[in-house]
Amino acid sequence: MKGKIAIHARSGGFSDRWIEYCQQKNIPYKTVDCHSSNIIEELADCSFLMWNWSQTYAEDMLIARGLIKAVESMGIRVFPNSETCWHFDDKVTQKYLMEALGVPMVTSYVFLDRTTALEWAGMTKYPKVFKLRGGAGSSNVFLVNDINKAERLINKAFSTGFPPVSRWNALSERWWQFKRDKTFISFFNISRGIFRALIKNPTLERLPVQRNYAYFQDFVPDNDSDIRVIAIGKRAFGIKRMVREGDFRASGSGKILYDPELIPEACIRMTFDLAKKTRSQSLVLDFIFSDGSPLVVEMSYAFASHGYLSCPGYWRNDMTWVEGSFHPEDFMVDDLIVSSVERS
């Protein structure tokens, strides 16, 4: 391979394993700061850039898409590339993309003015699910059982708006995790959650308030779980996530089943197919079911990789099974290098 891999290092993300894998395989790399004004100069001796940019960093959200496009114009191969991440953390954009490609999905509604949204709320059938366009782990997701709650959410959406990350919702999540796990660590996290609820996090405070739109999805009943399938190149792996007790959400529940027999073949094939159509290096799809048919809820390029280390193997895109543990981040590095060789 020609040139180094530039890695934006951030503890807790993909970059931890990217660096470890490069060291194990003697792949030349260097760490860079994609927030630096001199980032283009820093990439002068590099053929690749890998940056696990995140919705929880305002700096990332501000510059990532534009910077990646600029770096690609230099002939540098990027993970994630523009085709992979242009719709990241934007459920509204994802709705339009999936509708355009004819992807079976949960019916979704977008409103850009209060009057139209309120008129719809007065005519639609309930329950519905209200979401913000961004967020992960079931944050900013609310079950709407009647017109009164719908109107409250709509009026707030077109006035004061919603913080992209609610400190009090985050505390509630920690309390739920303690009830689930009943461990010292989960108890300790409650105290951290109280501190963060009372003391504003400057990183999160820089994220813009979400307002002047309303996004709803149909509520699809009788789902005690969802299916998540991730395709990276010509490989896919999946998990089944059980919903929380007394709730309808599976994302963020921590109740994960890794048996590959629980992953419907239709979900795997749909993920491979959409990844091919969108030319995505990494595609995450969440599915629920209506009358036995899978429907996509939302999509992403990123995921918390530690949650998949217990996967017993993965499928190739010809649906053959490869047994054995793996690090998803390794696939990302390998594919980026191979894509450069194939291109040359």
N, C-alpha and C positions, 0 to 999 in steps of 0.2 A: 504494500500500500504506500502511496505517496502522501507525505504530510502527516501531521499529528491530528489527533482528535482533541478538540477543545471542549472541556466539560465545565459547565457552570456548576460549581460545587455548592450544595446546600444540604446540610445534615437532615436526615429523615426522608429524603426523596430517592428517586431513581439513582442519583449521582453517587450515593454511597457504594452501591454495587457496581456501577459503571467503572468507577476508579479501581475497585478491588479486582474486577474482571480484567481490566487492561493490565494491571500489575501481574496477574497470574499468567496471562497470555503474552506478556512482553509486547503489548501494543503501545506504541508511542502516544503519549497524551500530555496535556497540560491543563491546569485549571485556569479559568478566566472569569471575569465579572461582567455579565451581560448588562449590568446597570451602569457600567463605566462609559463615560463620554468617549473613551479611546478604544472601545471594543473592536471597531473595524481594524484598527492598527494592531491590536492584540491577535487578531486572526490571520495576520499576514503569512504566517508559516504553517497554517492549518488547512487541512482538506475537509474537515468535518467539524460540526458543532452539535453538541448534545446539551439540551436545556430542558429540564423538567419544570417548566413554568407553571405557576399555580394561581388559582382564583383567590387565594387568601393573601396575596401580595399585590398591593396597589401598583407598585412599580412594574411588576410583571404584566398586569392587565393593561397598563398604559402603553407599553412599548413593544411587547412580545411579537404581536402579529406583524407590525411594521418592520421591526428589526430582522425577523426571520426572512421576510421578503427581500430585504436589502442584502442580507448575507447570501441568500440563494442567487441573487443577481451577480455575485462575485464568483459563482461556480462552486461554492462550498456546499456540500451535502449536509442537511440539517435533520436532526430528530428533536421534536416532531417537525416535519416540513409543513408548508402552508396548507397543502391539501388535507393533511391530517388534523390540523388544529384550528382552522379558521372559524369553526363553529363551536369551539370549546367553551363550556360554561355559559352557554346561551341557548336556553330551551326554546326561545321564540324562533331563533334562526334554525335550530334543529327541526322544529315543526315544519317550516317551509321546505327544508331540504328533503325530509322524508316524504312529504306530500308530493314533491316534484318527482321523486324517484319511485313513487308508488309503493313505499314500504308499509306493510301492515302495522299500524300504530294505534295507540289510544287516542281517540278523537280529542283534539285540543282546540282552544279558542283564544284568540288574541284580540285585545281591544286597546285602541290608542286614544280614545276619548271617553270621558265619564258617562255622557249621555247614552251612547251606544251600549256601553257595558251595563248600565242600570236597566236599560230596556231589555236586554238579553236576560239579565238576572230575574226580571219579572215574568219571563215567559218560559225559561228553561225548567227541566226536571231535576230534582235533587235526589241524592247528594252529588256534589261535584268536588274536585280537588283544586285548591288554589296553590299556585307556586310562584316564586320569583324566578326570573330568567336564569339566575345563577345560584350556586350553593351545592354542597355535597353532604352525604350522610343523612339525608332526610331533613336537613335544616331548611327552613323557609317553606315547609309543606304543611298545608292545613286542610282538614276535611271540612267541607261546607255542607251542612245538613239542611239549610233553609235559606230563604231570600234575605232574612234579617242579617245573617252573618255575611252573606255575599255582599250586601249593600255596604256593610261596615268596612269590609276589606277593599271594596272598590273605591269608596270615598277616601279611605286612607291612602290608597295607591295613587289617587289623583290630587292629593294635598300634601301631607307631611311625608308620605312615603315610608319605606321600610329600610332599616339598616341591613346591609347584606349579610351580616352575622349578628344575630340577637344574643347578647350576653346572657339574658335570662333564659332563653331557650337552651343555650349551651349548658347552663347550670342544671336545668331540668334533665338534659341528656345525661349528665354525670350522675344525677340521683337515680335515674333509670338503670344505668350501668351498675351502680352499687347494688340495687335490688336484685339485678340479674346475677352478678358475680359473687357478692358478699365476701370480698377480699380486702386486705389492708390497703392495697394499692387503689382499689376503687373507692374506698372510704377516704383515703388521702386526696384523691382527685376531687372529691366534693369540696374540701377546704380550698383547693386551688380554684375551683369553679366559683366559690363565693368571693374569693379575692378578685378574680377577673370580672365578676359581675359588678363589683363595687368600684374597681379601679380600671379605667378605660385602657384598652390595649392600643398603643399608638399605631401599630401596624394595621390593625383592623379599622381603626378610626379614619385611616386615609382612603379607605374604599368608599366609593360614591354611594349615596343613598339611592335606593331603587324607587323610582316614581314615574308617573305619567304613562303607565301601561298597566294592563291587568291580564293575567294568564291563568286559564283554567283548563283542567282536563276532566273527561268523564270519569266517574268512579266506577270501577269494574269490580263487582262483588265476587265473593266466594273464592278469593285467593288467599291461602294461608302462607304463601311464600312467593318469592320471585326467582327467576333464573338469570344469572349473569354469565355472559359468554364474552371472552376477550380473544380477539384475533390479532396476532402479531406476525406479519408476513404470512407464511404458509402453515402456521400453527394456530391452534385454538385450544383453550382450556376453559373450564366453567365451574361454577358453584351454584348451590341452591341455598337461598337465604330465607329463613323462616321469619314470619312477621312477629312483632312484639306482642306480648300478651295485652289484650284490651286495646289494640291499636290496629291500623291497617298498613303500616309501613314496614318494609323489610330492610331497606337500606339503613345501615348503621346499627342493626339489631345485634350483630355479633354472633347470631345463631346460624352457623354455617355448616352445611353438609357437603362433603367432598366426593361422594360416590359418583363416578362418571355415569353410572347407569341411570342416575336421576336427571341427567341433562338430555332433554329431547333432541333428537337428531335435527328436527326442523329448526331449532334455535341455532344450532351450530352452522348449518348450511346458510341460514339467513345472515349470520354474522360474516361468514366468508364472502357471501355474495355482495353484501353492502360494502365491505372493505374493498373489494375489487372495483365496484362501481365508483366509489369515492376516492380510490387510490390512496387509502389510508395505511400508514405504516403500523398503526396501533388503533384498534377500534374496540370500544367497550359498549355492549348493548345490554340493557336491562329489559327483561320480558315478564309480562303477566299473561294470563290466559282468559279468553272469553269463549265459552262453548267449546273448549278444547283446543282452540287455535291461538298460537302465540301472537302477542301484540307488543311492539316496542314501546317502552315508556319514555326512555331518554337514552342519550349516547354521550360518549366522552372519548378522549385518548388516554387519559391518566387514571390511575387507580393506586390504592395502597398495597404495594407489592407484598408486604409481609403477610397479608391475608390469603395469599395463594401458594405459599411455600408448602402447604400440606396437600396440594393437588397431586394425585398419584401418577399423573402423566398428562399427555396432550394428544389432540388429533392433528394429523396432517390434513391438508386441504382435499385429499382424496378419501378422507374419512377413515384412514387406517390409524390405529391407536399406537402411541409410543409410550411404553411404560417407564416410570422413573421420575424422581424428583428433578426440579429444575429451578433456575432463577429467570423470571421473565425478562429482566434487564439485559441478560446475556444475549437473548434473541435480538434485542434492539441494536446492540453493538455489532453483532455479526451481520445483520441485514444491511446496516448502513455501509459497512465495508464492502460487502458483496455487491450492493447496488452501484457503488463507485466503480468496481472492477467491470461489471456488466456494461456500464455506460461508456467506459473508455475503449 
